[in-house]
Amino acid sequence: MCLAVLWGPAATASEPTYLSAGYRFLGAPDFLVDSTFSLHQPVTLHGGFVEYGWGDWKSHWVAGAGGAWSSIPEGNWQGAGTDPESTAFLEWGVGFLGIWAGREWNLTITEGLFFSPTLALGAAAVLGNVYATEVIPGCVEPTSECGHWRRATREPIDFSYRIMPVVLASGSIAWRFRPDLTASLDFGFLNIPFAGLAFQYHQ
């Protein structure tokens, strides 16, 4: 979900400057994760953001910054097509901090109701670590129930990179139910799918 409040001049046809802040819930569908891992936990994150927009109301620039923190539960993971003994117990203590810039459009559906697609590119830093622990040797099936040697073999996974690209492709169905207040349903893709609800205030 995404809860947002916007400050700034009233949105007009010429200069709809605004500042937004909000919350997003992000999650990767199991069928996408299944292509890489035969055994895994739900991939979900919670995030917050701030965003600034300026330009013509129908088509304007946006720049934003935000962060997200993993809510993936600890548990056993096994790579697709690997030996069951390669299963590892993972703890996801990672977060992401990123910036992006792009373009947003407002397309009128009917009076007071409009659709707003956004396309943006940016970069994000990976914070924290994922810790891996070997499962007890000899445990093969079911690997989801294999025990582990947390105290003896727990080590952080070595990330080969700490900077990753950000691709934002989103849309919102917005309803301006008062001259100074808009509510919208947000959805899209920020490296992984997200959904949310936004509230906007226009001065």
N, C-alpha and C positions, 0 to 999 in steps of 0.2 A: 504494500500500500504506500501511498505517497501523500503526505499532508503538507501543503505549501501555502504560504502567505506572500503576497506581492505588494510592494510599496512603490510609489512613484506617481508621476502625472497620469491623468486619465488617458486611457488608450484612445487615440484619435487616428484619423486616416494618415497623419503625417509623422507624429513623434510619440510612439507608444513605449516610452522608457519604463522599465520595471526592474525590480529586484525580487527574486523568489528564494524561498528556503523550504526544504521539505524532507520527507522520509520515503525510502523505497524498499520494497521486499523483492529480492532477486532469487531465482532458483533455476537450476538446470534440470530439464526433464530426464527421467530415468533412462529413456531409450537412447538419449545422447551419451550418457555416462556408460551405458551398457556396451557401447562400441569399443571402449577402452578397458573397462573393468568388468569382470564376470561377477565379482562380489564387491559391494560398495555401500556407503551410507548415503542418505539424502543430501544433495548439494544445495544448500540455501545460505543466503547472506542477508543482513540488514544494513541499510545505508542511509546517509543523509547527504544533502547537497545545498549549494547556493548557486544562483544563476542570475545573470544580468542580460537584459535584452534592449536593443535600441534600433530605430529605423522606421520604415513605413509599416503601418499596422498589418497590411496584407502579406508582407515579406520582409523580415528583419533579421539582424544578426543576434546571436546569443553566445555568451561565454559563461562557462560554469566551472565549479570545482566541487568535489565531493569525496566521500570516503565510504567504505563498506567493511564490515567485519564478519568473518565466517561464523555461522551457527551450525556447521556440520558436526554431528555427534561423533564422539570417538568410537572406534570399532575396527573390525577386520576388513582389509581390502585385498583383492587378488586381481592381478592383471589378466585381461582376456587371453586365453590360450596358454597360460603359464601353468607350471606345476603347482599343485595345492600347497606344497611345502614352501613356496615363495610368498605365501600370504603374510601380510604384515599388519600389526595393530597400529593405527594412525591416530594422532591427536592434532587437530587443526587449529593452531594458534596463530592464524594469519589474518591480515587485513590489507586493504588497498586504499591508496590516496591518489586521486587523479585530477586532471584538468582537461577541458575540452572546449572547442569553439565550432560554430556551425551556423546553420540557417534554419529559421522557423517560418512557417506559413500559416495564415488564418483563412480558412475556407468557410464561407457562410453556408449553413444548411438551411436555416430559416431565421427569422428575426429573434435575436437573443441566443441562438444555438449555432455553434460552429465547430469545425474539426481542425485541429492544429498538428500537422506533421512536423517533425524536426529531424534533421540530419547533421551530425557533428563528428569530428575526429579529435583525438587527443592522446594522452599518455598517462600511465598510472605507475606508481611505485608499489612494490610488494613489501609489506611490513610483517615482522614476526617470522615464525617458523612452523613447519609441519614436522612433528616428531614421530619417528617410526620405531617400533619394537618388534623383534622377531617373535613368531609364535613358537610354542613348545615343539621341538623336533619330533617327527613321527606322527603328528596330527594331520590327517588327510581329509576326512569327511565327517560331518559337514564342516567346512572351513569357517563358517560363520560362528561356530561355537568353540573354535580352538582357543586354548589359553595362551598366555604370552609371558615373556620374561621382562616385564617393564623395568624393574630395578637394575637388571644386569646389562641390557642391550639397548636401552632407550637412547636414540641419537637424533639430532636434527637432520632433515633431508637437505642435501647440498643443492641450492638453487643455482642454475647456470646463468640466470639473469635476475635482476631485481626491477627492471623497467619493462613494461609491456604496453602495446598499443591499446587504445580505447576506441571502440566504434559505437556510436549512439544512433539508433534509428527508432524513433518513438512517435506516438500519436496520442492525442487526447480529444475526447468529446467534451466540450465546454459549454456550459449554460450560464449566461449572465442574467441572473434572476433579479438583480438590482443594479443600478448604474455604477455602483462602486464595488460590487461583489460578484465573483464568478466561482462556480464549482465545476470540477471536471474529473472525468475518469481517464486515468493515464495507463498506458501499456506500451510495450516495445522491447527493444533489445539493447542492452548495455553490456556487451560481451556475452552475457547470458540474459534470458528473458526476465522481465520485471513487470509488475503491475502496481497501480496505486490510485489514490484519490487526492485531488488537489483543491485547495481553496485559495482564491486570489482576491486581493484587495487593491483597488485602484483609487488613488487620490484624485 
